[in-house]
Amino acid sequence: MPDQIDLRGRVGVVTGASRGIGAAVAEALARSGMNLVLGGHRHAETLEAFGHELARTHGVKVSCHAGDMADPATANALAKLAFSGHRQLDLWVNNAGLLVDGSIGMISDADVQKTLAVNLAGTIHGVQQAARLMQRGQGGSIVNLTSIMGRFGSAGLLAYSASKAGVIGATLSAAKELAPKKIRVNAIAPGFIATDMAKGLSEEKLAQRLSSIGMGRIGTALDVANAILFLASDMSSYVTGQVIGVDGAMVV
């Protein structure tokens, strides 16, 4: 799919781009010719180095901003970079997120507030900024990262599942409101993906997760990035308000 999609001349924002799914998405978009504004909370130097490498390798323009998506000022700063550097915005990927597990009754209020602030409020901040910029042009595509846990829940992930379910609700509402303005809003719901979050699992937990996947393998960040490439392109010009699972037929 990446070789068939040409995004030259377009501009995209990707949050949580310093590692994992966000980095894979940024790489795939740059490879397709899209100019980028990358956001990341920690590892500012790593993010800048990654941006420089993407620009050098793929001949695209890349700018970076380090900030916490829980703070609306971060989304505002990313939007300003897109406007000042390109005067347009075609894609915004709300990927930044965190996972805090814990049994019911044992989850701290701080963990609840932080999870909702980053995963849900951060997504809403991104949607609002993206919509403002895209209305200046010919519309665009907003992609929100939810999770299979946001669709079906999971024991031990109450706050995380709730935050990701909220992302689905926000996606569906935004899609309805923004459709007349030619702004498409969709969500990607990954299943078990090989990221840093998966590396901490015990062998027993890993085997249990793998046994629940119909395709018999863990997903990759590129699997998710390819789905986002589709939503970034004109191939999805009539697709909005959808929650697309990238889970290999995972059962939870």
N, C-alpha and C positions, 0 to 999 in steps of 0.2 A: 504493500500500500504506500509507503513513504515515497517510492520512486515515481508514483503516479500522481502525486499531489504537488502542485506548484503554488506556493504562497508568497512569491516574490512581490515586493512592494506593499505588503501588508504589515501590520504592527500588532503585537500581542503582549499582554502582561501575564506573567506566571508567578504566583506566590508560592512560597515554600520551595524555591527552586534550587537550593544549595545541595540537595541530596535526594536520593530515593526517586519516587515517582515524579516529583517536580523537576529534577535534573534530567530525567529521561524525556519528559515532555518538552523541556527547553531544547534539548539536543535534537529531537525529532522535528520541531518547528524550525529551528535554525537550518537544519539540513534541507528543509523544503523551501528555504529562502526568506522566512519571516524575520523581520527586525523585532527585537525583544526588549522589554523592560522586566527585569527579574527582581523579585523580592525574596528576602530571607530574614529570619529572626536572629539566629546566631551564626557564627562562622562567617562574619562579614568579609574577611580576607579571602576565605575559600570561595565565596560567592563572586567576588570581584575577579579572582583568577579564573574561575569557570567562565564568566562572561567574556573575558579577554580571549580565552581559548576558543569559544564558540565564534566570536567575531573573526578571529584569525583563520580558523579552519573553514568556515562556511561563507565568509565575505559578507556578513550581515552586521547591522549596527546593534550593539547591546549596551544597555545601561543598567545599573544595579542600585538598589536601595535596601539597606538593612533596617528592619523595624518589626515590631510585633503587630500582627493583624488584629489583635484584640483592641488595639488603639486605632480609632478611626483616622487619626492623622497619618498612619502608614498607608492606608488605601489612597488617601488624598495625595500623598507624596508620589506614589506610583503613577497616579493619573496625571499629575503635573509633569512628570518626566515624559510620559507618552505624548502629551500635548505640546510641551516645549520643544521636544526633540523631533516630533513627526507631524504634529497638527492632525493626527488621526488615531483611531483605535478600532481594530477589527475583531480582536479576540481578547477575552479576559478569562483566565483559568484560576479559579479559587481552589488552590490545592493545599495551602498551609493548614496544618492540623496537628493535634496531639492526642495520644491515647493514654488514659490513666485507668487502670483496672482496680477492682475492689468489690468486695461482697457488700450487699445491701446492709446498711447499719454501720459499716466501717469506712464509708467514703467521707473524707473530710469536706467541709464546706468550701475550703480553699480550692480543692481539686474540682468540685462541682462548678464553681464560679469560673475557674480558669478554662475548663473544658468547654463550657458554653460560650465563654468570651471569644476564644480562638476559633473553635469549629463552627459555631453558629453565627454569633455576632460578627466575626471576622468575614464570613461569607457575605453577610448582608451589607457590610461596609463596602466590600468589593463590588457587589451587584449595583449598588447605588452610584458609585463612582464610574463604573463601566457604562451604565445607562446614560449618565449625563454626557459623557464624551461621545458615545456612539450615536446619540441623537443629533449631534452636529454634522454627522456624515450620512452614509447610506445604510446605517444599521450595523449589525455585527452579531457575534456569537459569544455568549457567556456560558462557561462550563463550570459547574460546581462539583467538587469531589465529595460524594457521600460514601456509603459503605454498605456491604451486604448486611452488616449489623444494624444499619439504620432502617432496613426493610423488614428484617425478621427478628432482630434482637439477639442477645447472647447473654448467658449467665455470667455474672462477674463484670459486665461492661454496661452498667446502668447509665451512667452519665454520658459515656461515649456514644452508646446506641441512641440515647435521647437527642444528643446534639446532632447526630447524623440524620435522624428522622426529621429533625427540624430543618435541615438543609433541603430535604426532599420537599417539604411544605413550602419553603421559601422559593425553591425552583419552580414549582407548579404555579404559585401565585405570580411570580415575576414573569413567567412565560405568557400568562394570560394578559397581564397589564402591558407588556412591552411588544407583543406581537403586532399591533397596529403601527408601531414605529420601526418595524423590520428588524427588531432585535430578537434573536432566538436565545432561549435559555433552556439548557438541558443539564442533566446530572449523570455522572458516571459513578457506578456502585461497584468498586473492586471487591473481590473476595480475598482469598489468602494469597498475598503477593510477597515476593522475596525482597523485603526491605529491612532496614535496621530494626523495625518493630518485630520482625519474625526471627531475628537472629538470637534473641534472648530466650526462646522457647527450649524446653528440655526435649530430649530425644523422644520421650513418651508423648509429650504434647504435639510435637512435630508429626509423629506417626499418626496420631489421632486426627489431626487436621487433614493430612494427606488422604487418609481413608475416607474422608467426607467429600472429596472432590471427584466428581464423575469422570473427569478427564485424566485423573491419576497423577497430576503434577501440580507443583506450585506455580502460580502465575508470575510473570516478570513485569518489571516497570515498563518495559517496551510494549507489552500487551495493552497496558492502560494508555500509553502514549499514542498507540496506533488508533485507538478509539477516539481520542481527542483530536488527532489529525483529521479524521473524518468530520467531526463536528466543527473544525476550524475551516473546512473547505466548502466550496460551492456544492459539493456532492450532497451536503445535508441542508440545502437551502430551504427545504420544506419540512424540516424536522425541528420541533420545539415542544417543550413541556414533557420531555421523555426522561425516564430513568433507565439508563442502559447498564445492565449488569456485565461485568468482566470478571467472571468467577469460575469458569470451567465446570459449570453445573455443580457448584458447591451446595451442600445441604447443611443448614445450621439449626 
